[in-house]
Amino acid sequence: MDEPLKVWFAREILAHEAALVRYLLRAWRNRDDVHDLRQEIYARVYEAAKQSRPNSPRAFLFTTARHLLTDRLRRGRIVSIEAVGDIEELNVIVDEVSPERRVTAREELKRLARAFDALPPRSREVIWLRRVEGLSQKQVASRLGISERTVESHIFTGMRQLADGFLATSLTQGDGAATVLTKIGDSTHGQQTD
Amino acid sequence: MDSRQIEERAAAWLAKRDSGEWTAEDERELAEWLAESACNEVAFIRLEAVWDQTLRLKALGAGKRPGTVPPPNAWRLSPYPVEASQSKSLAAPGIGTPGAQRRRSGLLAAAAVFLVVIVSGIVWHVRSQGPIYRTAIGGIATVPMSDGSSVTLNTDSAIRVAVTEVQREVELDRGEAFFQVAADPKRPFVVNVGKKRVVAVGTKFSVRRIDEGDMRVVVTEGKVRVEDASALVTLRLIPPRESPSNSAQPTAARPMEGEIFLNAGTVARSIDEGLLVQRRDLAEAEEYVGWRTGFLTFREIPLRDAVAEFNRYNERKITIADPSVAAMPISGKFRATNFEAFVRLLEDGFPVRARHTTEGIVLTDRAKT
């Protein structure tokens, strides 16, 4: 895998997960589809970025989201515009967080701590011992008196919960900071994924 | 594979790689799996990125005794920030959050919330000439009342408030307001619309003034009573076709002599001396008051009615030139002040052409032009 691309993707795209999911929840009626939509949007953005990185990643992400929803609608031959709701909502969403505003390391650590604290106690323990104290899975198993397999499964589930908890609060949710509208608004329709 | 299965698969790879028992064979299989699809790749990257982040928890572990896992919320960092998003979603568009306000595009944003408060002395001294609250077109404002109740004013609305020791009274002079009434059996909460009165004790409801003296009442919690000051007037039954912008049949149209009780889930419209009462499910009644969060929800209503709703919220008005366009049924959920988006969607999905003029937007039948 292309390491710089991975780093770019995590920093520029995944950072907007909370806003993206909020947008999908608002624009798409069926909540159950959101996980799937999110993944497909990420995949499209990632594929496109292999060719060239968009100038405004956030705007590109939301444009991709909008196109995907439109495609899904066409495929489903849904005549009513109900299903997408106010799809243009994204004009509002996109500027929710100014691109200039980078989350500080400290804020990020707080979010991480919060997501970590929300884990079930056992998973929390396992991940702490493994990541902070640097014990191997095997050592964690003997320390806690559980099987290695159980340790691995705590990591398997804990990692996903942590991702949801951490990314779901990503960026500066509703910090009310002044944001730049025109700049992002302009680029929203500038990049096409299809 | 659906996205959740892919995510599980990605997590399984990462957990296995983390176990230390990782062979060249595993590495090759992972590479193959990743090469299968971009969906696999992004799911993997996402989890890996967060997993890498967990190393930063070490910063929290500094100074802690090894071998013990600190209890939750016991970090030495300053207290976690209050989730600003929560208060934001409650205050929603309009008043209270300058950031939310600045976000809104269009010319209305600047002038969106324009709340005029004329404080005329101490509230309990004031009778019917109480404080006046107003919103401009496109504005929404929530006003707390001294008794613990609150009023949310919709676009282009005006109320006068008078709270005394025996009564809580609001005159709805213009527009629409949603009331969240603090329970107080000793002091009825009365909303006056011309000669009609809506009386509540601990409930949530919305009243909209339509033309002279007519109103629409939506009850979303509890119960309200509707009275007419000129109680001797005989009421006529209102045929359904006169029902405002909705296809649901009225279940009752009763004389307004004396009083009428409306329960949660009720939408009632008064026309002249009649009151048309429609029972809806609660979720649908809630949609009527969705404007509090800045949204309009339409269910199969003619475009002309949808347009009329939008026009309440925007200075630039939409007009419809062709009757065939006016009658098109529309469903959807839209941001009230973003009528440009609404018009774009119409052009995308319907045989409608929009012409932008200095006054606003004119919708025509695309087939005819």
Contacts between the chains, C-beta under 8 A, distances in Angstrom:
chain1	res1	chain2	res2	distance
A	1	B	34	6.2
A	1	B	41	6.8
A	1	B	45	7.7
A	6	B	45	5.3
A	6	B	48	7.7
A	6	B	49	7.7
A	9	B	42	7.3
A	9	B	45	5.6
A	9	B	49	8.0
A	10	B	45	6.4
A	10	B	46	7.7
A	10	B	49	3.8
A	14	B	45	7.7
A	14	B	46	5.9
A	14	B	49	6.0
A	35	B	3	5.0
A	35	B	4	5.9
A	35	B	7	7.8
A	36	B	2	6.1
A	36	B	3	4.2
A	36	B	4	7.9
A	38	B	3	7.3
A	39	B	3	3.9
A	39	B	6	6.7
A	39	B	7	7.6
A	39	B	39	5.6
A	39	B	42	6.4
A	39	B	43	6.2
A	40	B	3	7.4
A	40	B	39	6.9
A	42	B	39	7.9
A	42	B	42	3.9
A	42	B	43	8.0
A	42	B	46	7.1
A	43	B	37	7.2
A	43	B	38	3.9
A	43	B	39	4.6
A	43	B	41	7.4
A	43	B	42	5.2
A	44	B	38	7.6
A	46	B	38	5.2
A	46	B	41	6.2
A	46	B	42	5.1
A	46	B	45	7.7
A	47	B	38	4.8
A	79	B	349	7.6
A	80	B	331	4.7
A	80	B	332	7.2
A	81	B	330	7.6
A	81	B	331	6.9
A	81	B	332	4.7
A	81	B	345	5.5
A	81	B	349	5.2
A	82	B	331	4.0
A	82	B	332	5.0
A	82	B	333	7.3
A	85	B	332	6.1
A	85	B	333	4.3
A	85	B	334	7.3
A	86	B	295	7.4
A	86	B	332	7.1
A	86	B	333	5.8
A	86	B	334	4.5
A	86	B	335	5.2
A	86	B	338	6.9
A	86	B	341	6.2
A	86	B	342	7.6
A	86	B	345	7.9
A	87	B	341	7.7
A	87	B	345	6.9
A	88	B	335	8.0
A	88	B	338	6.4
A	88	B	340	7.7
A	88	B	341	3.0
A	88	B	342	7.9
A	88	B	344	6.3
A	88	B	345	6.8
A	89	B	335	6.3
A	89	B	338	7.7
A	89	B	341	7.5
A	91	B	105	6.0
A	91	B	338	7.1
A	91	B	341	6.7
A	92	B	103	6.1
A	92	B	104	6.8
A	92	B	105	7.3
A	92	B	335	6.7
A	92	B	338	7.2
A	95	B	103	5.8
A	96	B	103	6.5
A	106	B	77	7.5
A	107	B	81	7.7
A	108	B	53	7.9
A	108	B	56	7.8
A	109	B	56	6.0
A	109	B	59	6.0
A	109	B	60	7.2
A	109	B	77	7.0
A	110	B	77	5.9
A	110	B	80	5.6
A	110	B	81	7.0
A	112	B	53	5.9
A	112	B	54	7.4
A	112	B	56	6.1
A	112	B	57	6.6
A	113	B	57	7.3
A	113	B	60	5.9
A	113	B	75	5.5
A	113	B	77	6.8
A	113	B	80	7.7
A	114	B	80	5.8
A	116	B	54	7.4
A	116	B	57	6.2
A	117	B	72	3.8
A	117	B	73	5.9
A	118	B	72	8.0
A	124	B	69	6.7
A	124	B	72	7.6
A	125	B	69	4.9
A	127	B	54	6.2
A	127	B	57	7.9
A	128	B	57	6.9
A	128	B	61	7.5
A	128	B	69	4.5
A	128	B	70	7.9
A	129	B	69	7.1
A	130	B	18	7.3
A	131	B	54	4.5
A	131	B	55	5.7
A	131	B	57	5.8
A	131	B	58	7.4
A	132	B	57	5.1
A	132	B	58	5.1
A	132	B	60	7.6
A	132	B	61	4.2
A	133	B	61	7.4
A	133	B	66	5.9
A	133	B	67	7.1
A	136	B	20	5.5
A	137	B	18	6.5
A	137	B	19	4.7
A	137	B	20	6.3
A	138	B	19	8.0
A	138	B	20	7.0
A	143	B	67	7.6
A	148	B	19	7.1
A	151	B	19	8.0
A	152	B	15	4.9
A	152	B	16	6.9
A	152	B	18	7.6
A	152	B	19	5.4
A	153	B	15	7.4
A	155	B	14	7.7
A	155	B	15	4.4
A	155	B	18	5.8
A	156	B	8	7.9
A	156	B	11	5.0
A	156	B	12	5.9
A	156	B	14	7.9
A	156	B	15	4.0
A	157	B	11	7.5
A	159	B	11	5.4
A	159	B	14	6.2
A	159	B	15	6.8
A	159	B	47	5.6
A	159	B	50	6.9
A	159	B	51	5.5
A	160	B	7	6.3
A	160	B	8	7.6
A	160	B	11	5.2
A	160	B	47	6.7
A	162	B	50	5.6
A	162	B	51	7.7
A	162	B	54	6.8
A	163	B	46	6.1
A	163	B	47	5.4
A	163	B	50	4.1
A	163	B	51	8.0
A	166	B	50	5.4
A	166	B	53	6.8
A	167	B	46	7.5
A	167	B	50	6.8
A	173	B	83	7.0
A	173	B	84	6.4
A	173	B	85	4.1
A	174	B	83	7.9
A	174	B	84	4.4
A	174	B	85	3.8
A	174	B	87	7.8
A	174	B	88	3.9
A	174	B	89	7.7
A	174	B	97	7.7
A	174	B	99	7.3
A	174	B	100	7.8
A	175	B	84	5.6
A	175	B	99	7.1
A	176	B	84	6.4
A	176	B	88	7.1
A	176	B	97	5.5
A	176	B	98	6.4
A	176	B	99	3.1
A	176	B	100	7.0
A	177	B	99	6.0
A	178	B	99	6.9
A	178	B	102	5.9
A	179	B	99	7.0
A	179	B	102	6.5
A	179	B	103	6.2
A	181	B	102	7.6
A	181	B	103	6.9
A	181	B	105	6.1
A	185	B	105	6.6
